[in-house]
């Protein structure tokens, strides 16, 4: 079999980072249901590092010298422990699709921070116009009101977007430019391996200092979490990151950074289809303005390529045109659904949903009703066995919990679901299964006014 030519390798590398990094936003959102962001980042980085270390040992690669480790450390601190972990933190407060949209500002940070290319960048009217256009788009994006917020606190949503635009953008561009102008002498596999070890250990330190490690339980992770984590390790941290490091060696940073306006298309589509993310008109407009700015910045390159490209490059240009057309179709589709005016009949429909039907135990003897609202902190649990001398109905207002009655299987319940306890039934434990958000439960007691409503384990026989 003949080895692949360089143009084909470049096309495969670009396709890998376009598609893979566009889908990692949704994968991150899935993993955050069971673990905090810095711990999740440490887990994915260290798992990938172990796999690549095994590969390096198998290939008998030499241990990297200290100077090479130092060069790799800058990229690890900026791009992995800094930018990538920051994205995971921000997705606690910002939907995955919007997170991807904010990262379309990345090419502008490359433009501003790549001082060696300023003479070329700022001598072009196209590039200056694109920079100003992108800035307008970023300002519009900051004014959005989420249609499907992850967190109810709008202040944290705004903070998350600001961190993504400025913190994540500057860190990623800085690390990428350093890797470009201070290339590592290691192979792409060894360089990626060293960066993953450093980034993973730093994220583990950050997790230990800022997150509640005792709330993390691997046995309670959902199957979807393990699948998403595996995808992040194999595709996000090994395949795509190695492709990115290799492209930085052979292509200008501003060209490589064009993945920033392809991957949001994939991220928004996946978040829309699978995570219930919604976007409004202002977000779509800001996305289109940012995209226009990025295209203007790259216009000199496109004009030059139009004059000088070979037939192979012309094929690659047609692929990019098709991707741009796909984005435009998606944008029009989302716009049509967002601005659609609901029918009057839809606006007036009252909705009713049956939550549970339960036979009551000797209901006629109970003469008192009590309603309580209980808030369980993120990841917290109550394992003190107890019972209520009442008929109890619990309704999950927010979050997700696991509850267990004696001699009965545990129940996994989410928002809008309910559970029932018979009078005197022993309650073994209840816990919040989300390590990042509190859970709220409405408790409804039917009991006799002289009865002892709550009895702890020491009273049980």
C-alpha angles and dihedrals in degrees: 000000000000117000117253116264120245095252090053091048090050091050091049091048092051092046090051095055093039095054102029098046090044091059098042092078091067091043090054091050090053094051092049089068090074106025140029119260103252093045090049090050091049091049095051094044095047094045090053090045092054091051093049092045088056090051092050091050090049090051090045094234115177121253107265117252121244093255091056091048090052092054091048091047092065091056091045094051095046104035104029111023089030115034103019095044089046090057089054091051092048093051088069087072106021127056115251094246093053090046089058092047092054089056090064084084089069096095089057091058089051088052095050098041100041094088094171090065098043094104089058097038099049096040089068121083089204093059096045091048090048092051092053092045092051091050090055090050092051091051090051090050091055089058097060126118110213116242092201107025121195092206127030093223108093090193091062090047091055091045090051092052092047091050090049095049099042109018099037094037096050094044095049094045092047093051092045094050091047090052089048098051097033100042117192119242089218125098116264090255095050093043092051090046093054092047092050092052092050095043093046094050092048091050090048089053091049090049092051091051100043109022135065103249094183090067093062114098118176091194091063097050114122119240089245089058092055091047092049092046091051090051091050091051099045102033107020100040103027111026101031098034093050090048090050094050090049093049091052088060095055105027135053112264093239090056094048091048091063087092084079092078097041101049095056088062090058093040094050092047093050093044090049093049102039111016101041093241115164131195130199134217095267092053091050091049092048090048091052092047092050090048090050090052093051091049091051091051090054094043096099089054091048093048091050092048090049090061100039110026122123123227090267091054090046089060090052090049090055089053090054090049089053091050090050090050090050090053092050091052091049091048092052091047093051091045092053092051093044098050095038110128110228118236117257090243090057092051093054099046114116114209127216125186126186108229102181144336116213134172111232123230112238090327093176092071095059117089105171136067125200129184123198132176113214123194118199115199118236111291093355124139139192110215097167104120112232144148137216123225087218143070105265131198117186121196121193107229096176138001131005132289141181117220130184131196122194113273091006131098119258117264124223107207133180138187112315096021128111142203135202134216125197118225110278094009112146114244109205101187148330124201141178107244094197113083092195108044136045121245123225124204130186109216119200117192126193109191148136111273094235094049124108100247099199129035122180126216096269089067094050122099 
